[in-house]
Each structure stands twice: as C-alpha cells, then as structure tokens.
Amino acid sequence: MCIDMFDCPRITGKLPGYLSPSAGLKFADVPNGLAAISKVPAAGWGQILAYMAFCEVSQDQSPGTPAAAGDFGFKVLTSSDPAEKTKKLSAELANGRLAMMAIIGMFFQDGLTGSAWGDWANYTASPLRALR
C-alpha cells in the first residue's frame, strides 16, 4: 500500500508510456519527491489546476447547505444522530489537519535530504552535527 506520493512510485512502479508525448517525457523519467514538480510541463499543471477548480465549483457550498457544514454526502460520515454526525465530521477534520502536518514534514525532509524517507546522515549541513 502506498503511504504517500513520495513512496508510491518506489513501491508500485511507474506507469508505462508518456506523461507528455509532445515533449518526449516518459513517466519513468520523472523523479520521485519534490524533484518531480519541475519536470511536469506547464500544460500538465494547467490541467491539474483546471480539475481542482472544477471540483470546487461543481458543489454548491453556499451558507446553509449541507456542503457548507462539511457534509458532501459521503455516507460513511453520516448518521441519523446529529451529535454522532458532528463527532464523525470533527474527527475527519482533525485527521485531515494531521495529514497536512505530516506531508509538510515529508516535504521538509525531502528538501533537506533528497528523499521523504531519507537518511538524515546524508544531510551534512545539519547544525546538530556540531553538538556531537
């Protein structure tokens, strides 16, 4: 099972074929981690942003609607008991915030060591090395 976007290609392999046929860029040529950001063509980022915008505007989230309160109709998070439903939605919100903190930590580690699961011994600029 993939832990995150940093680990999936290493565990499952990369898709066959081309990410950008016009640029001759294969999926296999795209590195893992933050280094992949600079390899995706601008048109690819445009497609990603357009899809994100579509997802945002396709759901009515105006005040007073269930979506405004975080209920998007995903049946696992619903309940006939309002207190139970609020508890489930609050837990989902807390888990989402925890996941955001975890991925920021992985971005930081990838930026310093070159790998989200990197060996901190490879980070030679560490100010903690002076304490040894």
trRosetta pair geometry for C-beta under 8 A, 3 or more apart (Angstrom, degrees):
i j d omega theta_ij theta_ji phi_ij phi_ji
1 11 7.9 -22 76 136 20 160
2 5 8.0 48 165 -80 127 26
2 7 5.7 159 -157 92 71 94
2 8 3.6 15 -131 -92 136 87
2 11 6.0 -173 -93 54 70 135
2 12 6.4 -45 -66 -16 108 122
3 6 7.6 -36 81 62 101 86
3 7 4.3 40 41 41 99 150
3 8 7.7 -146 41 -51 55 68
4 7 5.6 81 50 17 67 99
4 8 7.2 -120 96 -23 29 92
4 103 6.6 169 -144 -106 142 93
4 106 6.4 59 87 118 164 177
4 116 7.1 -116 76 151 127 164
5 8 6.1 -39 -135 15 31 117
6 10 7.9 2 141 -1 59 118
6 32 6.0 85 -158 169 59 105
6 33 5.2 40 -127 -89 96 70
6 106 6.0 -144 -6 168 147 129
6 110 6.4 -136 -114 -80 138 135
6 115 7.6 122 180 -170 123 58
6 116 3.5 38 155 7 166 148
6 117 7.2 159 126 -16 125 86
7 10 5.6 -69 -160 43 48 112
7 11 5.8 31 153 -13 84 114
7 116 6.9 -98 -49 75 81 131
7 117 6.8 70 -89 -28 101 126
8 11 6.1 -69 -143 43 28 101
8 12 5.6 -22 -178 23 71 115
9 12 6.9 -70 -118 57 21 80
9 13 7.0 -24 -164 158 56 10
9 14 5.2 19 -144 -75 102 85
9 32 5.2 -155 61 -94 129 102
10 32 6.2 18 -46 -91 96 157
14 27 4.5 178 160 132 114 107
14 28 5.2 161 77 -87 141 57
14 30 7.3 157 -139 54 144 96
15 27 4.4 155 64 -60 84 179
16 27 7.1 -149 -129 41 3 127
16 28 8.0 12 -120 -38 44 107
17 26 7.0 -177 121 -141 26 81
17 27 6.4 46 72 -2 62 113
18 21 4.3 99 105 -75 155 67
18 24 7.4 -83 -132 -147 124 24
18 25 6.4 102 -162 78 84 52
18 26 5.4 -69 -104 -101 57 56
18 27 7.2 -180 -141 -21 12 75
19 25 4.9 -53 61 111 102 102
19 26 6.6 100 2 175 85 13
19 27 5.1 126 -50 -75 95 62
19 29 7.7 -120 14 54 120 97
19 30 6.2 67 -31 -38 157 130
19 40 7.1 -102 160 -119 138 71
19 41 7.8 159 124 4 103 99
19 44 7.0 3 163 -93 101 148
20 23 4.0 18 114 34 125 109
20 24 7.4 -17 96 31 83 26
20 25 4.3 34 47 44 97 111
20 41 4.9 82 -84 -6 156 135
20 43 7.5 117 -118 62 120 114
20 44 6.6 -92 -69 -48 111 120
21 24 7.3 30 -171 -77 34 35
23 41 5.7 180 -22 -69 154 134
25 29 5.7 -124 -160 68 67 134
25 30 7.2 64 171 -57 107 92
25 39 7.0 156 -155 169 136 94
25 41 7.0 -180 19 -34 152 106
26 29 4.7 103 59 -5 79 102
26 30 7.8 -139 98 -12 52 81
27 30 5.9 -50 -162 19 42 113
29 39 7.3 -171 119 -170 88 137
30 36 5.1 54 172 -130 101 96
30 39 4.9 166 -125 106 80 145
30 40 7.2 42 -125 -65 130 73
31 35 4.1 -21 86 98 132 125
31 36 5.6 -145 74 -67 65 71
31 39 6.7 142 21 -21 81 148
32 35 7.2 48 73 49 37 104
32 36 6.6 -21 -148 -40 12 117
32 115 7.6 35 98 -124 118 76
32 116 8.0 -100 144 5 110 104
33 36 6.5 148 71 -3 37 96
33 110 4.4 -177 -157 -157 122 133
33 114 7.3 129 80 175 166 44
33 115 6.4 -123 -61 -119 149 40
33 116 5.8 -175 -105 -28 104 93
34 37 5.7 -23 -173 -2 59 116
34 107 6.5 92 -71 -146 120 76
34 110 5.0 141 -8 123 107 126
34 111 6.0 24 14 -75 163 74
35 38 6.8 -56 -171 33 48 101
35 39 7.1 40 141 -18 71 114
35 114 8.0 26 -38 -151 122 75
36 39 5.5 -68 -154 38 45 114
36 40 6.6 46 157 -30 78 98
37 40 6.7 -55 -158 20 28 106
40 44 4.5 -113 176 87 98 138
40 45 5.9 115 116 -51 116 85
41 44 4.8 103 62 0 74 103
41 45 7.5 -143 101 -1 43 83
42 45 5.7 -53 -151 37 38 109
42 46 6.3 45 148 -24 67 104
43 46 5.3 -50 -149 34 35 118
43 47 6.6 38 151 -21 64 100
44 47 5.7 -50 -152 32 33 111
44 48 6.6 34 150 -18 64 103
45 48 5.5 -51 -149 36 36 114
45 49 6.2 34 154 -16 67 107
46 49 5.9 -57 -145 40 30 108
46 50 6.2 32 155 -21 65 107
47 50 5.7 -52 -143 36 30 112
47 51 6.4 29 157 -17 64 105
48 51 6.0 -58 -153 36 28 108
48 52 6.5 29 151 -19 64 107
49 52 5.5 -52 -146 36 34 114
49 53 6.3 36 154 -20 66 104
50 53 5.7 -53 -149 36 32 112
50 54 6.5 37 151 -22 64 104
51 54 5.5 -49 -148 33 35 115
51 55 6.5 36 153 -20 65 102
52 55 5.8 -53 -152 34 32 112
52 56 6.5 31 151 -19 64 107
53 56 5.6 -56 -150 36 34 113
53 57 6.3 9 163 -2 69 111
54 57 6.5 -69 -140 46 25 93
54 58 5.7 27 165 -31 66 117
55 58 6.2 -54 -133 28 22 112
55 59 7.5 2 171 -4 54 108
56 59 7.5 -91 -174 36 22 93
59 67 5.3 179 157 -143 111 158
59 72 6.6 -23 -149 -131 151 103
60 65 5.5 -168 118 -111 97 172
60 67 6.2 137 87 36 57 141
61 65 6.4 -141 -138 68 24 128
61 67 4.5 -99 -102 117 69 115
61 68 5.1 127 -177 -78 66 67
62 65 5.5 82 62 -6 67 120
62 68 6.4 -61 94 -61 24 127
63 68 5.4 133 -112 -149 32 167
64 68 6.5 50 32 35 29 148
65 68 4.9 107 58 -5 76 101
65 69 7.7 -156 95 3 49 84
66 69 5.9 -66 -160 43 40 105
66 71 4.0 -66 170 78 99 114
66 72 7.7 172 119 -73 99 24
66 73 7.4 90 107 -54 137 74
67 70 7.6 85 -170 -50 35 6
67 71 6.5 -101 -80 72 33 58
67 72 5.6 59 -116 -95 85 67
69 89 7.6 -4 144 -173 86 166
70 89 5.0 115 103 -163 132 124
70 92 7.7 157 166 80 128 123
70 93 7.0 -46 -136 -66 155 112
71 77 7.2 -160 -122 106 72 111
71 78 6.8 78 -146 -92 113 93
71 85 7.6 4 -91 177 125 120
71 89 6.9 -62 -70 -93 77 135
73 78 7.8 -2 -145 -50 31 133
74 77 5.2 43 89 22 98 107
74 78 7.5 168 86 -24 50 94
75 78 5.5 -58 -146 26 45 116
77 85 7.4 83 152 -150 68 72
77 88 4.9 172 -152 135 70 122
77 89 6.0 91 175 -78 118 68
77 92 5.9 -9 -115 -38 135 149
78 85 6.0 1 -152 -119 44 109
78 88 7.7 -119 -47 78 12 150
79 82 7.8 -168 89 -67 97 15
79 84 4.0 -83 115 98 164 113
79 85 4.3 -153 45 -64 94 79
79 88 6.4 136 -14 1 119 138
81 84 3.9 63 82 13 112 113
81 85 6.6 175 86 -14 57 84
82 85 5.6 -55 -144 37 32 113
82 86 6.3 34 157 -19 66 105
83 86 5.8 -53 -149 36 30 111
83 87 6.4 33 151 -21 63 106
84 87 5.5 -53 -149 35 32 115
84 88 6.4 31 153 -18 65 105
85 88 5.8 -54 -148 36 31 110
85 89 6.3 27 155 -14 65 108
86 89 5.9 -57 -144 41 30 108
86 90 6.1 31 156 -20 65 109
87 90 5.8 -57 -146 38 27 111
87 91 6.4 28 154 -20 63 106
88 91 5.7 -53 -148 35 31 112
88 92 6.5 31 153 -19 64 105
89 92 5.6 -52 -148 36 33 113
89 93 6.4 36 152 -20 64 104
90 93 5.6 -52 -149 35 33 114
90 94 6.4 33 153 -18 65 105
91 94 5.7 -54 -148 38 32 111
91 95 6.3 32 153 -19 66 106
92 95 5.7 -53 -145 37 31 111
92 96 6.4 35 153 -21 63 105
93 96 5.7 -54 -150 34 30 113
93 97 6.6 30 152 -18 63 104
94 97 5.7 -54 -150 35 33 111
94 98 6.4 34 151 -19 65 105
95 98 5.6 -52 -148 36 34 113
95 99 6.3 37 152 -21 65 104
96 99 5.6 -52 -148 35 32 113
96 100 6.5 36 152 -21 64 102
97 100 5.6 -50 -151 32 34 113
97 101 6.7 33 152 -17 64 102
98 101 5.8 -54 -152 36 34 110
98 102 6.4 35 150 -20 66 106
99 102 5.5 -53 -147 36 34 114
99 103 6.4 28 158 -16 67 104
100 103 6.1 -56 -145 37 30 105
100 104 6.5 32 154 -20 63 106
101 104 5.8 -54 -149 35 31 112
101 105 6.5 35 152 -19 63 105
102 105 5.7 -55 -154 35 32 113
102 106 6.5 29 150 -17 66 105
103 106 5.4 -50 -147 37 39 113
103 107 6.4 46 150 -23 66 98
104 107 5.5 -47 -149 32 34 114
104 108 6.5 38 150 -21 63 103
105 108 5.6 -52 -150 34 32 114
105 109 6.4 28 154 -15 66 105
106 109 5.7 -52 -143 40 34 109
106 110 6.1 36 156 -20 66 107
106 116 4.4 19 -169 -147 100 110
107 110 5.8 -57 -145 39 28 111
107 111 6.2 29 155 -20 64 108
107 116 7.9 -8 -66 -105 27 98
108 111 5.8 -58 -151 36 27 111
108 112 6.5 14 157 -9 63 111
109 112 5.9 -63 -145 43 31 104
109 113 5.8 -17 174 22 71 113
109 115 7.6 -44 133 92 95 49
109 116 5.8 89 87 -142 111 44
109 118 6.0 -178 159 36 98 106
110 113 6.9 -72 -122 57 20 78
110 114 6.9 -7 -168 176 56 8
110 115 6.2 -80 -119 141 70 6
110 116 4.6 -15 -67 -71 105 67
110 118 7.0 144 -103 -14 44 122
112 118 7.7 -167 86 72 78 148
112 123 5.1 14 152 -112 102 131
113 118 3.1 163 118 114 133 154
113 119 6.7 174 -167 59 136 42
113 120 6.3 -85 -84 -99 137 43
113 122 5.2 95 -152 76 90 112
113 123 5.0 -69 -86 -55 82 101
114 118 5.8 117 62 -101 63 142
114 122 6.8 -76 31 125 110 142
115 118 3.4 134 64 -69 91 89
115 119 7.7 31 58 5 127 60
118 122 6.1 -89 175 46 111 130
118 123 7.6 93 125 -39 129 99
119 122 5.0 93 80 -10 88 102
120 123 5.4 -43 -163 23 58 114
120 126 7.2 56 174 -67 96 150
123 126 5.0 80 116 -46 103 104
124 129 7.3 14 -163 -44 49 160
126 129 4.9 109 81 -22 93 96
127 130 6.2 -35 -176 16 55 113
128 131 5.5 -44 -165 21 56 118
128 132 7.9 70 145 -34 68 88
129 132 6.1 -36 -169 3 47 115
